[in-house]
Amino acid sequence: MSWFSSTPAGPNVHPVQTTFSDPNSLFGPLAAKDLEWNCGGGINTETQTWYATTKDGSVVMCQIIHSSVGLLWPNIQVTFRLANPKTNTNVWKSVSVSNFKVQEDKRSCKSEQITVTMDPAGGNKYTIQAKYDEEVQISITYERVADGFKLGQGPRGGFTYFGALSQKPAPQGDKPDYAAGGDGYAIHRFWPRCNVSGIVRIGKDVHDLEGSRGVFIHAIQGVRPNLLAANWNFANFQTVGKDGEEAVSLIMMEFTTTPQYGSKTVNIGSVVVGDKLVAVTAGGSGVVGGSNVTHVDPVKDTETDYDAPSALKFSWEAPRLTDAGQVAEGNAKVHAVLTMDLLEDKATYKTKGLVEKVDVLGQIPYLIRKFVNYAAGTKPYIYTWLNPAKASITLGDGSETKTIDVDGYIFSEFSAISK
């Protein structure tokens, strides 16, 4: 694999939604190997991220970042966030990890700062124990309640490939095909709805997470980060303390590739209703409908010099899945929509529920920041919001439809990498 090749002849990016363009083939069940740490060489950033939405509308985030730069030793960080704009709470920690080791099952890991254990019995539960410093410690359990997924089945399920596509056959069995893209790849795998329990200790305060709901995402970027995407959008909507059909999760991950890779948009999403996965969605370039995010009435943020949204509208549409993960018979569809109004003051770009607006270069390891060599004058930023929101979900069942309106909380990010 070459990290320095020029743009090859022919298509130089292969979005996952065009590889799996059949609407009836969007759901790819996760195999055990999909959740294994890859710890790839070259330029490779691998993350495992756990989000929890609590009963009071706070969000807790724990993330492990495994970053490789060529032949150098990998840099491993563990980060933490507890945020609630209503109470002006925003606790952030980022700590270098020492003695990181992937365990025998390849899905668990251990270090001096954090231990993550996958339950060997069912493969559907993570236990996380971490000590960031003397101030912040966590002990949290995530138990998957809705099916995990990637977009599309098989060894190439979930992958967007960059560069010339390999003509070699994909690996047999459940082994992911990390080598098919001449310039690299990007992949996301999801547990879209989890029961969360445990505690977070911050100083003398102990936060009980019992009854929280969450999402787990395993993502790998096997491409230089400044070449993969010009921007990202992420949405994590969860209802908490709701039963029956109101137990809802809406997840969306979207990125748009850089001009070197055709400025193509890739969108992956899911809809969970009644703690069951009822739709996996795809959108972006080459897809009509599907899932998408719209930046409503963008305005200039003079602080960052980027056009930022006055509101965000997220939309999901796909065939309905049965409890067995098969596409339902007939023309059964799922459609969900959520709009988050943000703008409070246009002149200063003051927005509702702003958790943080941060310089991306300050959040990635120094060696990668130096290596990727961002263009002079470029200042990538991440906008992060947390707000209460109402989602509307329409479930089609043949000629009949049913609409569910639910209240929950949405944690969203907009990453502006380049213009």
N, C-alpha and C positions, 0 to 999 in steps of 0.2 A: 504494500500500500504506500502510495506517495502522498506526502503532505504538501508538496511544493509544485505539483504539476500545474501547467497552464490549463485554461479551459479546453476540454477535449472536444473533438468533432462530435456532432450529434447531440442528443439530449444529455445534459450534464447534471440533471437532478431527476429523481424518480419518486415523486410524492406517494406516500403510502395509500392515499385515497384513490389514486389512479391505478395503482397495482391491484387494489381490491375494490374495483368499481361496481361490482354487483351488489345492489342494496341488500340482497339476501345473504351476503357473506361478510358482513361487517364485524360480527361478533367472533373474536378469537379467544377461546378459553386459555387460561394461563396454565402452562405446565410447570413442574417444579424447577426445571432449568431456567425458566424465564425470570425467576426471582433469585437466581444465584448471582453472587458478585462476579463480575467479569474481570475487573482490575486490568483492563487492557493497556497495552503500551502505546508508543507513539504519542500523539496529542489526543488525550482521552479524558473527559470529565464525566464521572459517574456519580449519581446522587441517589440516596434513598431518603425520602421525606415523609414524615408523618404529621398531619394536621389534625387538631381536635377543636371542635366548636363546643363550648361549654353552655350550661343552662342559662348563664347570665349574658351570653352573647360574646364572650371573650374568645380569642383564638390562641391556641398553643401550637407551636411548631418546633419540631426537632428534625434536624437534617444532618446527614453524613455526606461529605463531599470528598471524593477520591479523585485527585487530579494528577495526570501524568504529563510530562513534558519531555518528549524524546527519550534519551538514555538516562536522564536524571531520575533520582529517587522520587517516587510519588509524594505529593503534598496532600495530607489528609486533615480536614477540618471538621469539627462538629459545631453546629450552630443551634441557637435556641431563641425563641421569641414567645413572649406573652403580651398580647395586645388587646386593648379595649378603649377605643376613642372616647366612649361615654364617660369613662372614669380617668381619662388622660393617662392610662397605663400603657407603657411600651418598654418592656424589659428585653434587651438584646444581648446575647453572648455569642462570641465566636472564639473557639479555642483550638489550638493545634493539638493533634492527636499523636500520641507516642505508642510504639509497640502494637500497632494495628495488625490483627491477624484474622483472616477469614477461617472459620471453623470447618470441621470435616464435612458438614452438610452443605457447605458453600452458601448457605442462606443466613447463617448466623455469623456474628463477628465480635471480636473482643479487643479491648485496648485498656490503657490505664485510665482513660477518661470515660469510656462508654462501653457497655456490653449490650448487644442485641441478640436475643435468642428466639429462633423460630420453633414453635411447638412441634416436636417430631411426630406426634400422634396424628394430627389432622392437617398440618401445614397451613392452618388458617388463623394463627395467632402469633403476634410478636410481643415480646416483653422487653422493654427498654429500661435500662438502669444507667444513669449518667450523673457524673459530678463535674460540673463545668468549673466551679471554683468553690470557695467557702460559702458564697452567697446563694448559688443556684444549684439545686440537685433535683432530679426527677426519677420517678419510678412509675412507669405507665405501661398498660397493656392495651393492645389493639387487636380486637377479634373481628374478622371479616364476617359480615352477615349477608351481603349481596355478592353475586359472582364477580370474581376478578376478570379482567379482560385486557386484550390488546386489539388493535384494529387489524383484522384478518387473521387467518389461521396458518399454521405451519411454520417452518424455520424462518421464513421471511415476513411473517406476520408482525405488524407494528413498525416495520422499518421504512424510513425514507432514506434512500441511498443517494450519495453524491459522487459525481464522476461517472466514468464508463462502467456499465453494469457487467459484472463477470459472467462469462458464458459457462463457467463450471457449474455442475449440478449442485443444488442446495444439499446441506447435510441431511442424512437420514434421521428419522425419529424426531425427537423434541429439541434437538440441539439448535439454538438460534444461529442464523447465518450472519455473523459479524463481518465477513470478508467480501461480500458481494459488491460493495461500492468502491470504485477505484480511488476516490478521494475520501471516503468515510461514510458515516451514517448518523442518524438520530433515531432514537426509539423511546417510547413511553409505555409503561405498563401500570395498570391501576387496580387498586381495591377501592371502589367508589363509595362504599358505605361500611363503616366499622363501628362496633360498640367500643367505647373507650372508658377505661377506669384507671385509678391510680392517684398519685399525688404529685404536685409540684411544690417544692419548698424554695421560697425566695426570702432570704434573711430569716426572720422569725415567723413569717407568714406561710401557712400551709394551705394550698389550694386543692380541694377535693374535686377530682374529675369524674366522679361517678355520675353516670347518665349522659355523659358527653357523646357526641357522634363525630366520626372522622373519616379521613381518606388517606390512603397510602399510595405513593407514586415512586416507581423505580424508573429512573431516566438515565440515558447515556447519550452523550454527544461525542461521537468519534470524529469530529471535525474541529479545526481551529475555531474557537468561539466567535471571533470577529468575522469569520467567513460564513458561518452557518446561517445567521439570522440578522435581519435589520431591525426587527421588533418582535415582541412576544406579548400575548395576552393569556391570562389565566383566570378561571373562575371556579370557586368552591362554595357552593350553596348547600347548606344543611339545615334541616328542621331538627329541633331538639325538644324532647319531652312530648313528642307527638306519637300517636298510635295509629294502627290501621293504614289506610291509604295516605294519610298525612305524614308518614315516615318517609321523607323525600330527600334525595340527594341529586344535585345537578353539577356535573363536572365538565369543564372545557379547557383544553390546551390548544393554543394556536400560535404558529410562528410564520413569518414571511421571510423567505431566503433573501440573501443579498443579491445585487444585480449580477455578480459573477455567476450565480446559480439561478438566474432567470427570474428573480423576484416572484417566486411561487409561494402561495399561501397553503399551509397544511393545518387542518383543523380536526381535532379528535374530541369526542364528547360522550357523555353517558347520561341516562335518566334512570333513577331508581325511585320506585313507588311502592309503598308497603314493604320496604326493606328488600325488595326484589329488583333485579336488573331488568328493566322492561325495554331498553333501547340502547344500542351503541350507534353513535352518529359519526359521520364524516362530512367534511366540507372543505372549502377552499378552491384552489385552481382546478378547473376541469370538472367541477361538481355543481349541478343545479340544485339549489335547496340545501338539504342537509343541515349542518350546523355552522353558525357564523357569529361573529361579534361585530357590532357597528359602533364606531365612535361618533356620537351624535354631536353636531355643531361644534367641531373642534375650535379651540381658541389658542392664541399664542401665550405660552407660559414664559414670561420675560426672564424668569430665574434660570430656566434650562434652555430656552430658545427653541423648544419643541412645541408643535401643535398638540394640545392635550384635550381630552374629551370633556364636553359639558355634561354628558351622560353616557352610559354604556348600555347597549341593548344586546342581550345574548339570546340566541334562538337555536333550538334543537329540533330535528325532524328525522325520523327513520322508521322502518318497519318495526312492528311490535314483536317482542320476544316472548316465548312461553316460559314457564318455570324451568323447562328442560334446556333453555338456551336456543331453541329452534325458532325460526320465523313463524309467526302465527299464520294460520290459513286465511285465505281471502285477502282483502285489502286493508288489513289492520295496521294502523299507523299510530305513532306517538309524536306529539308536537308539544314543545314547552317554550315558554318565553319569559324573560325576566328583564326589567329595565331598572337601572340604578341611576337616579338623578344625583349629580355630583356638585355642580357649580353653585357657589354661594356669592362669589364676587369675581366678576370677569377681569377687572383691572389687575388684581393681584393673583388671580387664579387660586382663590381660596375655595377648598372643596370639602364636602361633608365626609366625615369618617376617615380622613387621611391619617393613616398610621405613620407613614414615613415617605420621604422623597429622597432617594439616596443615589450617590455617585457609584455606578457599577464598578468602576475600576478600584474603588476602595473596598469592594466586597470579594474580590478574587485574589488568589495567592500572587505574591509579587513576581515569581518566576513566570507564571502564565501571563500576567499583565505586561511584563517586559517582552515576552516572546511574541505575543500576538501583534504588538506594534501597531496599536490603533492610530489612525490618521491624526496628524497634528490638528489640534483644535476640536477634535471630537470628544464630547463628554456624554457618554451613555448614562442614562438615569433609569431607575425603577421607581414607579409610583405604586404605592400599596394602600388599599382602602379596605375598611371593614364597616359594613352597614347592615341594619335590618332591611329586609326586602320581601316583597310578595312575588311568588312565582305562580304562573298559570300553566297547568298541564292538561292536555287533551288526549285521552286514550280512545283510539278507534278500535272497534270490534265489529268488523263487517260493516253493516249499514248503520250501526249504532255508535254514538260517541258519548263520552263522559268527560266533563271538565272539572278539575280539582284546583282550587285556589288555596295556596298554603303560605303561611308566614314563616320566615326563617332568617338566617344571617348569611351574607355573602362576603367572603374574603376574596379580593380580586387584585390582580397585578397587571400593570402595563409597563413593559420594558422597552424603552426607546434606545436602541443601540447605535443606529446611524440614520441619517436622513435619506 
